[in-house]
Structures are given as C-alpha cells and as structure tokens.
Amino acid sequence: MKPGAVAIVGAAETTRLGHIPDMSQIQLHADAALNAMQDAGLTPADIDGVAVAGETPIAIAHYLGITPRWVDGTAVGGCSFMLHVRHAAAAISAGLCRTVLITHGESGRSRIGLNRPPPSPASLVGQFELPFGPMGPPSMFTIPVLRYMKTHGLTHEQLAMVAVVQRQWAGRNPRAMFRDPITVSDVLDSTMIAYPFRLLQCCLVTDGGGALILTAAERARDFPQRPVYVLGTGESVETPMISQMEDFTSSRAFRVAGPTAFAAAGITHKDVDHLMIYDAFAHLPIYGLEDLGFVGRGEAGAFIAAGHTAPGGRLPMNTNGGGLSYTHTGMYGMFALQESVRQMRGTAPAQVEGANISVCHGVGGMFAASGTIIMGREPG
C-alpha cells in the first residue's frame, strides 16, 4: 500500500472518561462511534466497513444501523485497534469498502456489560501458567521486567521515572484522570502490587472508549477535519504465554511490527516527531524504545530518566499522560491512536510544536501481540 493512500478523517473518544456507571460496554462503543461520525460529518448510512474488538462487528453494526460490506473482528488485546487500522487501510486500498468505522468501548471500572471472559482451563495459559500462580497483568508482567532489570541494570528509580514523566504530560491534559505532579519518591513509596511494580507503575482502571473513521486519501479533503494520513503499518504476534517469550528482555512481536511499519512508511527514526508507546505498566515504554530502535539495548531507562521523552525533550512520548495517568479501560490502544491523531491535527492539549510524523505502537496481552501505525500530516 502506498504511504498516505488512506487517511483518518474522523476521531473521537467517548463523551466521558473515567467512571461511567450509567453506560454499558456496547453503549460506550456507540457513544464513541457517534462522536467520531459527528467529527467527520457522517451518518451510519455512510459507513460500509466496521472493525471492532471487545464486542463483535455484528453487534456493533446492528446497534448502529450499519450494513457493512467489510468487517473485522480481530481481537488480540490492547493493540487490536492498531491492527484494525492496518486491515482497514488495506481493505480500502483494495476497493473492498470506502469508509471504515473502528470502535472501542470498555466498562473496565464499572463492569457494566463487560465482555471479558476468563481464560479457559483448556487454553495454553489455563494449562501451563495459571496453575502456577500468576494472575493477570500485574503478576505476569513481573516475569520479563525482573529479567530485564537483572540483565541491563535497570534501577527502580529509572523505572519510577516512566510514571513521573507520564504524569508531567498528564498535567497538561484536562481530560487526564490523574494530573497532580509526582516524584520518584512518590512512586517508590506507593503500595507494592507485585514486585517490582508499585501502584503508580500500574495502569489505571477506567470506563470509556474511542472510534476512528478511515477513507481513501483522495476523499480526505472533503471532510471537515484536517486529515491524518496512514504512512506505514505493521503487526505481529509471539506467544499467548509470557513464560514462553523468546527473550524476556525484548519482544519479538515488537521487533517485527515496528520495523515493518517504518519500512512501509519509508522513514527513519530521525524523521519521528512524536511517539506513543503503550504504557499499561511502566516497563512497556522501555521495551518499545529499544525494540523499535530509538535507543540501544539497556539504554531506555537512562534515556527516559534524562528527560528526553518529557515535555521539552527531543522525543516527546505518551503526550496524553498514557495508561498510567490519562485513562486505561483494559485495552488502551485506541487512546494512543487518538492522541497521535490529535497531534497530527494540531489539536492536542499538550501539542508538540511542528510535529509532522507520529509513531503509535501497541501491545496486546502480555507481549503476545503488537501493532504499529505511523501517521503523518502530509500524504507521504
């Protein structure tokens, strides 16, 4: 697919974020979808492609009154929406559809109509990991990060700085859940959840969602908002069991998705003005910076601690506050995509001046999957 052949012409989050006990999961999907359609000046009758995770495209299409010619129900965890963007761009380029709606809604905090079944006892995780004690991301993610700390000498203070920097960005975002500044001491003094993760190094638990609308670039100028062009995409998976990662200090899926997107976009790291790396837990931006090639092995902790990703730094990262301070419903990838769109539109609360290219990188499960989307203000 030619870089910039497809554009994002609609983007919006749910009207509210955080605690929304009066709306079910499917209502959150619909709220985000209607907001995105309003943003693009469209109605359900204009949509002929639907991509969804958390719910099924059948349910969302029916609920919104859409009769699609193309659907995608790919569900690989929090980066599902990055894969949806990739698949939608390919489908539009192939002529399978003209206008694709990607929706996300999740009642992660209130759990109203939440569709999140526990792992089956017959699954690989159910057979070979859960019987031995790890339960959910806080305990499962400790396995690789402890190996990383031992191998590369990452300190607790450096790991804490990830949360500190994310909060600096969140302080500039009125919709962020947590905005008050924090220090390294605040992080290290917060409640221990699962060693080495303290409370402030773990993602928020919120309600909310978001939606995107994509179409061919030649139609993009017909819409009311500034189009954001899809320059490059990548995706991959590794293993559903974190204990079976090829290398606990690096994600094989990251190392495939990221370079694939860079190659497709025809850019290098020096071309990147803005970066979003999924930060459900504080170690993920460290892995992302290294596996995407922005820094060398074992260098990301010091890179973040030196302020390079903070406001005023040379590589602004997670400028909405991230999953640690902005919002995190369970699958965070949609919110990272929304911030990349805002930055490319020039409408972000913490706008990076002169940003022309944004890289948005996601993870699904416990390093199980990955998706990378590169966006630009210009078509290529």
C-alpha distance (Angstrom), angle and dihedral (degrees) to the residues before:
residue distance angle dihedral
M1 . . .
K2 3.80 . .
P3 3.84 113.0 .
G4 3.77 109.2 -99.9
A5 3.80 96.2 14.3
V6 3.81 89.6 125.0
A7 3.80 128.2 44.0
I8 3.78 137.5 -163.0
V9 3.81 105.8 -124.6
G10 3.79 100.5 167.5
A11 3.80 130.1 42.5
A12 3.78 133.3 160.7
E13 3.78 143.4 142.4
T14 3.77 127.4 -138.1
T15 3.78 115.2 -69.8
R16 3.79 89.2 -109.9
L17 3.79 132.9 29.5
G18 3.78 130.7 -164.8
H19 3.81 116.5 29.4
I20 3.81 112.6 18.9
P21 3.83 106.1 158.8
D22 3.82 93.8 161.4
M23 3.83 95.8 63.8
S24 3.79 129.6 68.4
Q25 3.78 124.3 -140.7
I26 3.81 94.3 -98.3
Q27 3.81 90.1 48.4
L28 3.80 88.9 54.8
H29 3.80 89.3 53.0
A30 3.80 89.7 50.8
D31 3.80 94.3 45.9
A32 3.80 91.4 52.7
A33 3.81 92.2 44.2
L34 3.81 93.8 50.7
N35 3.81 90.5 47.3
A36 3.81 90.8 51.6
M37 3.80 91.5 47.5
Q38 3.80 89.9 50.9
D39 3.81 88.8 49.2
A40 3.81 89.5 54.4
G41 3.81 96.2 39.0
L42 3.81 92.4 -117.8
T43 3.80 138.5 129.2
P44 3.83 129.6 -147.9
A45 3.80 88.6 -95.9
D46 3.81 89.2 65.1
I47 3.82 93.6 57.1
D48 3.81 119.1 89.4
G49 3.80 100.8 162.9
V50 3.82 129.6 56.5
A51 3.82 130.1 -172.8
V52 3.79 121.4 -179.0
A53 3.80 142.6 168.1
G54 3.80 124.5 -169.4
E55 3.79 91.5 27.5
T56 3.82 126.2 40.1
P57 3.80 122.9 -98.6
I58 3.80 86.3 -123.7
A59 3.81 92.4 60.2
I60 3.81 94.7 43.1
A61 3.81 94.4 46.2
H62 3.80 90.7 49.8
Y63 3.80 93.8 44.3
L64 3.81 92.2 51.7
G65 3.82 96.4 39.1
I66 3.80 95.1 -115.2
T67 3.81 124.3 148.9
P68 3.81 103.6 -160.6
R69 3.79 130.9 -163.2
W70 3.81 91.5 -158.8
V71 3.81 131.5 33.4
D72 3.80 136.1 -180.0
G73 3.78 124.8 -168.0
T74 3.81 97.2 174.5
A75 3.81 108.1 157.8
V76 3.80 117.2 -177.5
G77 3.78 99.1 142.7
G78 3.78 129.0 -95.3
C79 3.80 96.7 -8.8
S80 3.82 93.9 53.1
F81 3.80 89.8 108.1
M82 3.80 92.6 57.3
L83 3.80 87.9 55.1
H84 3.80 89.6 47.2
V85 3.80 90.3 55.9
R86 3.79 89.9 50.3
H87 3.80 94.0 47.7
A88 3.80 93.0 43.9
A89 3.80 91.9 51.1
A90 3.81 89.8 51.5
A91 3.81 92.1 47.3
I92 3.80 93.1 49.8
S93 3.81 91.1 47.2
A94 3.81 89.7 50.4
G95 3.80 92.1 51.4
L96 3.80 94.3 -115.3
C97 3.80 91.5 127.6
R98 3.81 140.2 -7.7
T99 3.81 108.2 -144.4
V100 3.81 122.8 28.6
L101 3.80 127.4 -165.0
I102 3.83 117.5 -158.1
T103 3.80 114.3 -168.2
H104 3.78 137.5 -170.4
G105 3.78 129.6 -178.4
E106 3.77 128.7 159.6
S107 3.78 134.2 172.5
G108 3.78 91.9 -154.3
R109 3.80 95.6 154.7
S110 3.80 105.0 29.7
R111 3.82 92.6 33.4
I112 3.80 93.6 -149.0
G113 3.79 107.1 164.2
L114 3.78 90.1 -16.8
N115 3.79 112.3 174.1
R116 3.79 103.9 -154.6
P117 3.82 112.6 125.3
P118 3.82 118.2 -165.5
P119 3.81 118.8 -108.8
S120 3.78 113.0 -77.2
P121 3.82 114.4 -111.4
A122 3.82 86.4 -128.5
S123 3.82 93.7 55.4
L124 3.79 121.6 98.9
V125 3.81 90.7 -106.8
G126 3.79 91.1 45.9
Q127 3.79 92.3 52.4
F128 3.77 104.0 36.8
E129 3.83 109.4 25.6
L130 3.80 114.3 22.3
P131 3.83 94.5 56.8
F132 3.80 88.3 61.9
G133 3.79 96.6 57.2
P134 3.82 113.5 -97.5
M135 3.77 108.9 128.9
G136 3.77 120.5 -175.7
P137 3.80 132.8 -28.4
P138 3.83 99.9 -52.2
S139 3.79 92.5 61.8
M140 3.81 98.7 30.4
F141 3.80 94.5 51.7
T142 3.80 90.2 54.5
I143 3.81 89.9 72.6
P144 3.82 97.6 69.0
V145 3.80 98.1 31.5
L146 3.80 93.6 56.0
R147 3.79 89.8 52.2
Y148 3.81 89.8 47.6
M149 3.81 91.4 51.2
K150 3.79 91.9 50.1
T151 3.81 94.8 44.8
H152 3.80 99.4 43.5
G153 3.79 103.0 25.0
L154 3.80 95.2 -117.3
T155 3.80 106.8 176.0
H156 3.79 128.5 -140.5
E157 3.80 88.0 -118.0
Q158 3.81 92.1 55.4
L159 3.79 91.4 48.0
A160 3.81 89.0 49.8
M161 3.81 90.6 52.9
V162 3.81 89.7 67.2
A163 3.82 89.2 65.9
V164 3.80 92.3 41.6
V165 3.82 92.6 54.6
Q166 3.80 92.8 44.8
R167 3.80 88.9 55.0
Q168 3.82 90.5 51.2
W169 3.79 88.6 59.4
A170 3.82 92.6 42.7
G171 3.80 89.7 55.9
R172 3.81 87.1 67.0
N173 3.82 94.1 50.4
P174 3.83 117.1 79.4
R175 3.83 91.9 -160.0
A176 3.80 94.8 54.0
M177 3.80 114.4 116.7
F178 3.82 93.8 -138.8
R179 3.80 119.4 32.5
D180 3.80 107.5 154.8
P181 3.84 113.1 109.2
I182 3.80 118.0 -104.7
T183 3.79 133.0 -164.6
V184 3.79 133.5 -144.2
S185 3.80 87.7 -102.2
D186 3.81 90.6 53.5
V187 3.79 89.9 53.9
L188 3.79 95.6 46.0
D189 3.81 91.7 45.5
S190 3.82 93.5 51.3
T191 3.80 119.6 103.5
M192 3.80 116.1 -67.4
I193 3.81 108.7 -118.9
A194 3.82 104.0 172.8
Y195 3.78 118.4 -19.1
P196 3.00 122.5 -67.1
F197 3.82 92.6 13.2
R198 3.77 118.3 88.0
L199 3.79 121.9 -167.8
L200 3.81 94.5 -94.6
Q201 3.81 90.3 53.6
C202 3.82 91.9 58.2
C203 3.80 126.3 82.4
L204 3.76 124.8 -98.7
V205 3.81 120.1 -105.7
T206 3.80 109.6 -133.1
D207 3.80 146.9 146.0
G208 3.80 123.0 -114.3
G209 3.76 145.7 84.2
G210 3.77 147.0 -157.9
A211 3.78 143.6 -142.9
L212 3.79 139.9 -149.1
I213 3.81 132.8 -160.0
L214 3.80 121.2 -153.5
T215 3.80 132.4 -171.4
A216 3.80 140.4 158.0
A217 3.79 115.6 -63.2
E218 3.80 93.5 -121.7
R219 3.82 88.5 64.1
A220 3.80 95.4 43.2
R221 3.80 97.9 93.5
D222 3.80 90.1 58.1
F223 3.81 91.4 72.4
P224 3.81 127.6 84.5
Q225 3.82 97.8 -120.1
R226 3.76 129.2 66.4
P227 3.83 106.6 -92.1
V228 3.78 119.7 -119.9
Y229 3.79 113.2 -150.2
V230 3.81 125.9 -138.2
L231 3.81 103.5 -131.7
G232 3.79 102.0 171.8
T233 3.79 141.2 -4.3
G234 3.79 139.3 -168.1
E235 3.78 139.3 176.6
S236 3.79 140.6 178.7
V237 3.80 144.6 153.8
E238 3.78 133.4 -144.1
T239 3.81 118.2 179.0
P240 3.81 138.3 -27.5
M241 3.82 88.4 -137.2
I242 3.77 117.1 70.2
S243 3.80 89.5 -158.3
Q244 3.80 88.5 65.3
M245 3.81 98.8 55.4
E246 3.78 112.9 137.3
D247 3.82 90.3 -129.4
F248 3.79 123.0 9.1
T249 3.82 90.6 -151.2
S250 3.81 95.6 55.7
S251 3.81 139.0 33.3
R252 3.79 116.3 -125.7
A253 3.82 89.5 -160.3
F254 3.82 89.9 53.8
R255 3.81 90.5 50.1
V256 3.82 90.7 55.2
A257 3.82 102.5 38.4
G258 3.80 96.3 46.3
P259 3.82 100.7 48.8
T260 3.82 90.3 41.6
A261 3.80 89.9 57.6
F262 3.81 93.0 45.4
A263 3.79 91.6 50.4
A264 3.80 92.2 48.2
A265 3.81 91.4 49.9
G266 3.80 92.7 45.6
I267 3.81 92.6 -133.5
T268 3.79 136.9 125.5
H269 3.80 130.2 -142.4
K270 3.79 92.7 -95.6
D271 3.82 88.7 62.3
V272 3.83 92.6 61.3
D273 3.81 115.6 102.0
H274 3.78 99.9 171.8
L275 3.78 135.0 26.0
M276 3.78 135.3 -163.4
I277 3.81 116.7 -170.5
Y278 3.79 118.4 178.2
D279 3.81 106.9 -106.5
A280 3.78 108.7 -174.9
F281 3.80 85.7 142.0
A282 3.78 128.2 20.0
H283 3.80 97.0 -107.3
L284 3.81 96.7 58.8
P285 3.83 97.4 79.8
I286 3.80 87.6 51.7
Y287 3.79 91.9 56.3
G288 3.80 91.6 42.6
L289 3.80 95.2 52.1
E290 3.79 90.6 51.9
D291 3.80 101.3 38.4
L292 3.80 91.6 48.0
G293 3.79 89.3 50.9
F294 3.79 101.8 -115.8
V295 3.81 91.0 125.8
G296 3.81 135.9 9.9
R297 3.79 127.6 -95.6
G298 3.78 112.7 -65.0
E299 3.82 93.1 7.3
A300 3.82 103.0 97.6
G301 3.80 97.4 83.3
A302 3.80 92.8 55.6
F303 3.82 90.3 41.3
I304 3.81 92.1 57.9
A305 3.81 93.3 40.2
A306 3.82 89.2 54.9
G307 3.81 89.7 60.1
H308 3.80 98.6 -111.9
T309 3.83 92.6 133.9
A310 3.81 95.4 38.8
P311 3.81 127.8 93.5
G312 3.78 105.9 -62.1
G313 3.81 92.3 19.8
R314 3.78 125.3 126.9
L315 3.83 94.9 -111.8
P316 3.83 109.9 38.1
M317 3.80 107.2 -154.5
N318 3.80 133.8 -174.2
T319 3.77 92.2 -0.8
N320 3.80 95.3 177.8
G321 3.81 91.6 62.6
G322 3.78 94.5 -97.9
G323 3.76 130.6 -128.4
L324 3.79 88.8 -48.9
S325 3.81 95.8 61.3
Y326 3.84 112.1 0.7
T327 3.80 106.3 52.3
H328 3.80 139.4 -56.2
T329 3.78 120.7 -171.2
G330 3.80 95.7 176.4
M331 3.81 98.0 -83.0
Y332 3.79 105.5 53.9
G333 3.80 103.1 175.2
M334 3.80 95.9 96.1
F335 3.80 91.3 59.0
A336 3.80 91.9 51.7
L337 3.82 89.3 51.7
Q338 3.81 90.8 49.1
E339 3.80 91.2 54.7
S340 3.80 92.5 49.2
V341 3.81 88.6 52.3
R342 3.80 91.8 49.3
Q343 3.79 91.2 49.8
M344 3.80 91.7 50.5
R345 3.81 91.0 46.8
G346 3.79 90.2 49.5
T347 3.82 92.6 -123.1
A348 3.82 103.3 107.3
P349 3.81 117.3 126.8
A350 3.81 88.8 -128.5
Q351 3.79 95.1 37.2
V352 3.81 117.4 -170.5
E353 3.78 105.1 -135.9
G354 3.78 114.0 -120.8
A355 3.82 95.0 3.4
N356 3.81 109.6 163.1
I357 3.82 103.2 160.8
S358 3.80 127.8 41.1
V359 3.80 127.4 -173.1
C360 3.81 115.3 -154.0
H361 3.81 115.2 -168.3
G362 3.79 127.1 -177.0
V363 3.79 141.9 -174.0
G364 3.78 128.9 -150.2
G365 3.78 123.9 -154.2
M366 3.79 115.8 -22.6
F367 3.82 97.1 -27.5
A368 3.82 86.1 -48.7
A369 3.81 97.0 128.0
S370 3.77 141.3 8.0
G371 3.79 140.1 -163.7
T372 3.79 130.9 -174.1
I373 3.81 126.5 -165.4
I374 3.80 123.2 -174.9
M375 3.81 115.7 -159.2
G376 3.77 132.3 -171.9
R377 3.77 141.2 -173.2
E378 3.78 90.6 -130.0
P379 3.81 127.0 48.8
G380 3.78 95.0 -111.6
